[in-house]
Amino acid sequence: MRTIDWRDGHVVAIDQTRLPDELVLLEIHTVDALVDAIKRLAVRGAPALGAAGALGAALAARQHDTDPEAAREAATAVRAARPTAVNLAGGVDRALTRLEDGPDAVLAEALALLDEDVRRNRTLGERGAQWLDETVGRPVTVQTHCNAGELACVEWGTALGVVRALHERGTLAHVYVCETRPLLQGARLTTWELAQLRVPHTLVVDAAAASVLARGLANAVVVGADRITANGDVVNKVGTYPLALAAQRAGVPMVVAAPESTIDPATPTGRDVEIELRAEDEVLTWGERRIAPVGTSALNLAFDVTPGELVTAIVTDRRIIRPGVDAV
């Protein structure tokens, strides 16, 4: 099953807010419904957002099949749904290059992007697994953060694509998973995927990740990315930066797995990226219950920036990049 796809004239996507309790498919017929799904994280993950952007452009083209400018305006709403991940805008822009050729051409371009995502991430996973086998030695024990598996892509993961390839090679020993506060993408989604793959894993609170490395329990950190800037800075789920600092201190390689489409050469550094601020209630409440006193505010940064100098290797579908040594 693909995380997101096109079926019978509309978008279908796994509702990631319902996992791990139940596997529910969303039927998305309008641009507004897709924007809502993206904003509330029912659809999330950089490559999956790229696919959503392209399919959103296809929806817009069909909704406004006689008015290209109206279609373009509708697609712009999808593009702006989340500002930090570069793939979302990239998917919209790519599909819209076929707008003048009509709705069917826009859809064909979007579906081509989905197929490419699967191929590219499989290649990325194998390349990353090969590099870790050669660099770290066997067996490999991974610390990861957030969710960069098939749920974050179309059908095959980035960081968890590397983990999956290691598992298939028989060189993976164990995976430590950060819970990923405040929405628990690690606890809810990554552990669910690893359980499906029958990969041995252990969940840790975010604040324990540095201790996992300091105690020698993991010999590699593998994470995904939502944007990689021209100087090699990595924008990823908040909590990645302290994990990179801990990896440097422990002498453990910090590996970022992302397709080439996540690299943004037009943005010089991580300081130039708009970091999404999400609702305070995601931090201040637990379910329906408020867990902080009334009057307490929250700074809910969705992402942070890891300087390229802290990254050992960026693994893409085309190459291995060593920030500070290789050109991004």
C-alpha positions as CSV (number, residue, x, y, z in Angstrom):
1,M,0.0,0.0,0.0
2,R,1.3,3.4,-0.9
3,T,1.2,6.2,1.7
4,I,-0.4,8.5,-0.8
5,D,-1.7,7.8,-4.3
6,W,-4.3,8.7,-6.9
7,R,-7.4,6.5,-7.3
8,D,-10.6,7.0,-9.3
9,G,-10.2,10.7,-9.8
10,H,-9.0,11.7,-6.3
11,V,-6.2,11.4,-3.8
12,V,-6.1,8.6,-1.3
13,A,-3.7,8.7,1.7
14,I,-3.1,7.0,5.0
15,D,-4.3,9.1,7.8
16,Q,-1.2,9.2,9.9
17,T,-3.0,10.8,12.9
18,R,-4.9,7.5,13.4
19,L,-1.9,5.2,13.7
20,P,-0.9,3.0,15.4
21,D,-4.5,2.3,16.6
22,E,-6.1,1.9,13.2
23,L,-5.1,2.0,9.5
24,V,-7.5,4.5,7.9
25,L,-7.4,5.7,4.3
26,L,-8.5,9.3,3.6
27,E,-10.5,10.0,0.4
28,I,-9.4,13.5,-0.6
29,H,-11.5,15.1,-3.4
30,T,-10.7,18.8,-3.1
31,V,-7.7,21.1,-2.7
32,D,-9.1,22.4,0.6
33,A,-9.4,18.9,2.0
34,L,-5.8,18.2,1.0
35,V,-4.5,21.4,2.6
36,D,-6.3,20.4,5.8
37,A,-4.8,16.9,5.7
38,I,-1.3,18.4,5.3
39,K,-1.7,21.0,8.0
40,R,-3.0,18.6,10.6
41,L,-0.2,16.1,9.7
42,A,-2.5,13.4,8.4
43,V,-0.1,13.6,5.4
44,R,3.5,14.3,6.5
45,G,7.1,13.5,5.7
46,A,9.2,15.4,3.1
47,P,8.9,13.0,0.1
48,A,5.2,12.3,0.9
49,L,4.6,16.0,0.9
50,G,6.3,16.3,-2.5
51,A,3.8,13.7,-3.7
52,A,1.0,15.5,-2.0
53,G,2.0,18.8,-3.7
54,A,2.1,17.2,-7.1
55,L,-1.3,15.5,-6.6
56,G,-2.7,18.7,-5.2
57,A,-1.8,20.4,-8.4
58,A,-3.6,17.6,-10.3
59,L,-6.7,18.2,-8.1
60,A,-6.5,21.9,-8.8
61,A,-6.2,21.4,-12.5
62,R,-9.3,19.2,-12.5
63,Q,-11.3,21.5,-10.3
64,H,-10.5,24.4,-12.6
65,D,-10.1,22.6,-15.9
66,T,-11.2,25.7,-18.0
67,D,-9.3,28.3,-16.0
68,P,-5.5,27.7,-15.7
69,E,-5.0,30.8,-13.5
70,A,-7.6,29.6,-11.0
71,A,-5.9,26.2,-11.0
72,R,-2.6,27.8,-10.4
73,E,-4.0,29.9,-7.5
74,A,-5.6,26.8,-5.9
75,A,-2.3,24.9,-6.2
76,T,-0.5,27.8,-4.5
77,A,-2.6,27.1,-1.3
78,V,-1.2,23.5,-1.3
79,R,2.3,24.9,-1.8
80,A,1.9,27.2,1.3
81,A,0.3,24.6,3.6
82,R,3.7,24.0,5.4
83,P,6.6,26.4,4.8
84,T,9.7,24.5,5.9
85,A,9.8,21.3,3.8
86,V,11.1,22.1,0.3
87,N,9.5,19.0,-1.3
88,L,5.9,20.2,-1.0
89,A,6.6,23.3,-3.1
90,G,8.8,21.3,-5.4
91,G,6.0,18.8,-6.1
92,V,3.5,21.5,-6.8
93,D,5.9,23.4,-9.1
94,R,6.9,20.3,-11.1
95,A,3.3,19.2,-11.8
96,L,2.3,22.7,-12.8
97,T,4.9,22.8,-15.5
98,R,2.3,20.7,-17.5
99,L,-0.7,22.9,-16.7
100,E,-0.9,24.4,-20.2
101,D,-1.2,20.9,-21.6
102,G,-4.4,20.2,-19.5
103,P,-5.4,18.3,-16.4
104,D,-4.4,14.9,-17.7
105,A,-0.9,16.1,-18.3
106,V,-0.6,17.5,-14.8
107,L,-1.8,14.2,-13.4
108,A,0.7,12.2,-15.5
109,E,3.5,14.4,-14.2
110,A,2.3,13.9,-10.6
111,L,2.1,10.1,-11.0
112,A,5.6,10.1,-12.6
113,L,6.9,11.9,-9.5
114,L,5.3,9.2,-7.2
115,D,7.0,6.4,-9.2
116,E,10.3,8.1,-9.1
117,D,10.1,8.6,-5.3
118,V,9.8,4.8,-4.8
119,R,12.8,4.1,-7.1
120,R,15.0,6.9,-5.7
121,N,14.4,6.0,-2.1
122,R,15.1,2.3,-2.7
123,T,18.4,3.3,-4.3
124,L,19.1,5.7,-1.4
125,G,18.5,3.0,1.2
126,E,20.9,0.6,-0.5
127,R,23.6,3.3,-0.8
128,G,23.2,4.2,2.9
129,A,23.3,0.6,4.1
130,Q,26.4,0.0,2.0
131,W,28.2,3.1,3.4
132,L,27.3,2.1,7.0
133,D,28.5,-1.5,6.5
134,E,31.8,-0.2,5.2
135,T,32.2,2.7,7.7
136,V,30.8,1.4,10.9
137,G,31.3,-2.3,10.5
138,R,28.9,-5.0,11.4
139,P,26.6,-5.2,13.1
140,V,25.0,-1.7,12.9
141,T,22.9,-0.3,15.7
142,V,21.0,2.8,14.7
143,Q,19.6,5.7,16.7
144,T,16.9,7.5,14.7
145,H,14.5,10.5,15.3
146,C,11.0,11.2,14.1
147,N,9.6,9.2,11.2
148,A,11.4,8.9,7.9
149,G,10.0,5.6,6.8
150,E,7.5,4.6,4.1
151,L,4.9,6.6,5.8
152,A,7.0,9.7,5.2
153,C,7.4,8.8,1.5
154,V,5.3,7.1,-1.1
155,E,6.3,3.5,-0.6
156,W,9.9,3.3,0.7
157,G,11.6,5.3,3.5
158,T,14.7,7.5,3.6
159,A,16.3,7.0,7.0
160,L,14.2,3.9,7.6
161,G,14.8,2.9,4.0
162,V,18.5,2.6,5.1
163,V,17.5,0.7,8.2
164,R,15.3,-1.6,6.0
165,A,18.2,-2.2,3.6
166,L,20.5,-3.1,6.5
167,H,17.9,-5.4,7.9
168,E,17.5,-7.2,4.5
169,R,21.3,-7.5,4.4
170,G,21.4,-9.1,7.8
171,T,23.7,-6.5,9.2
172,L,21.3,-4.6,11.4
173,A,21.4,-5.4,15.1
174,H,18.9,-2.9,16.7
175,V,17.2,0.4,16.3
176,Y,16.7,3.0,19.1
177,V,13.7,5.3,18.3
178,C,13.1,8.8,19.8
179,E,9.5,9.3,20.8
180,T,9.6,12.7,19.0
181,R,7.6,15.2,21.2
182,P,5.1,16.7,21.0
183,L,3.2,14.6,18.4
184,L,5.1,11.4,18.9
185,Q,5.8,10.5,15.3
186,G,8.6,8.2,16.5
187,A,6.5,6.5,19.2
188,R,3.4,6.2,17.0
189,L,4.7,5.8,13.4
190,T,8.4,4.6,13.4
191,T,7.8,1.9,15.9
192,W,4.7,0.8,14.0
193,E,6.8,0.5,10.8
194,L,9.6,-1.4,12.5
195,A,7.1,-3.8,14.0
196,Q,5.7,-4.5,10.6
197,L,9.2,-5.2,9.3
198,R,10.0,-7.3,12.4
199,V,13.0,-5.2,13.2
200,P,14.2,-5.3,16.8
201,H,13.7,-1.8,18.3
202,T,13.5,0.1,21.6
203,L,11.7,3.4,22.2
204,V,13.4,6.1,24.2
205,V,12.2,9.6,25.3
206,D,13.9,12.4,23.3
207,A,16.0,13.5,26.2
208,A,17.5,10.0,26.5
209,A,18.9,9.9,22.9
210,A,22.2,11.5,23.9
211,S,22.7,8.9,26.7
212,V,22.0,6.1,24.2
213,L,25.0,7.3,22.3
214,A,27.2,8.1,25.3
215,R,26.6,4.6,26.7
216,G,27.7,3.1,23.4
217,L,24.4,1.5,22.7
218,A,24.2,2.8,19.1
219,N,27.1,3.1,16.6
220,A,25.3,5.3,14.0
221,V,22.6,8.0,13.9
222,V,20.4,8.0,10.8
223,V,17.8,10.6,10.3
224,G,15.8,12.1,7.4
225,A,15.6,15.8,6.3
226,D,12.9,18.3,5.3
227,R,15.4,20.6,3.6
228,I,19.1,20.6,3.0
229,T,20.6,24.0,2.2
230,A,23.4,24.9,-0.2
231,N,26.0,24.9,2.6
232,G,25.0,21.4,3.9
233,D,22.8,22.6,6.8
234,V,20.1,20.1,7.6
235,V,16.5,21.2,8.5
236,N,14.7,18.3,10.2
237,K,12.3,17.5,13.0
238,V,13.1,19.5,16.1
239,G,15.5,17.4,18.3
240,T,17.8,16.5,15.4
241,Y,20.3,19.3,16.3
242,P,21.0,18.1,19.9
243,L,21.2,14.5,18.6
244,A,23.9,15.6,16.2
245,L,25.8,17.3,19.0
246,A,25.6,14.1,21.0
247,A,26.8,12.1,18.0
248,Q,29.8,14.3,17.6
249,R,30.7,14.0,21.3
250,A,30.3,10.2,21.2
251,G,32.3,9.8,18.0
252,V,29.3,8.3,16.2
253,P,28.6,9.1,12.5
254,M,25.7,11.4,11.9
255,V,24.0,10.3,8.7
256,V,21.2,12.2,6.9
257,A,19.2,10.2,4.3
258,A,17.2,12.3,1.8
259,P,16.5,12.3,-1.9
260,E,18.1,14.9,-4.1
261,S,14.8,16.7,-4.3
262,T,15.2,17.7,-0.6
263,I,18.4,19.6,-1.4
264,D,17.6,23.3,-1.9
265,P,20.6,25.0,-3.6
266,A,18.6,28.3,-3.8
267,T,18.7,28.7,0.0
268,P,22.3,29.5,1.2
269,T,22.1,28.3,4.8
270,G,19.7,27.0,7.5
271,R,19.4,30.5,8.9
272,D,17.5,31.4,5.7
273,V,14.8,28.8,6.2
274,E,11.4,29.7,7.6
275,I,10.9,27.4,10.6
276,E,7.3,26.4,11.1
277,L,5.7,27.3,14.4
278,R,2.9,25.0,15.3
279,A,0.0,25.5,17.8
280,E,0.9,25.9,21.5
281,D,-1.8,23.4,22.5
282,E,0.3,20.6,21.0
283,V,2.7,21.2,23.9
284,L,0.4,22.6,26.5
285,T,-2.2,19.8,26.4
286,W,-2.3,16.0,26.5
287,G,-5.4,14.9,24.8
288,E,-8.2,17.0,26.2
289,R,-6.3,17.8,29.4
290,R,-4.1,20.9,29.9
291,I,-0.8,19.9,31.5
292,A,0.6,23.4,32.1
293,P,-0.9,26.2,34.2
294,V,-3.1,28.7,32.6
295,G,-1.0,31.6,31.5
296,T,2.0,29.5,30.5
297,S,2.9,29.8,26.8
298,A,4.8,27.4,24.6
299,L,7.3,27.8,21.8
300,N,6.4,24.9,19.5
301,L,9.2,24.8,16.9
302,A,8.4,22.0,14.4
303,F,12.0,21.8,13.0
304,D,15.5,22.8,13.9
305,V,18.7,23.4,11.9
306,T,21.7,21.1,12.2
307,P,24.9,22.8,10.9
308,G,26.5,20.9,8.1
309,E,29.8,20.6,10.1
310,L,28.0,18.2,12.5
311,V,26.9,15.9,9.7
312,T,29.2,13.1,8.7
313,A,27.4,12.1,5.5
314,I,24.3,13.0,3.5
315,V,23.1,10.0,1.5
316,T,21.0,10.7,-1.5
317,D,19.7,8.6,-4.4
318,R,22.7,9.8,-6.5
319,R,25.7,10.2,-4.2
320,I,27.3,10.5,-0.7
321,I,27.9,14.1,0.3
322,R,30.4,14.9,3.1
323,P,29.5,18.5,4.1
324,G,32.6,20.7,4.2
325,V,34.4,18.4,1.8
326,D,32.0,17.8,-1.1
327,A,29.9,20.4,-2.8
328,V,26.2,20.1,-2.0
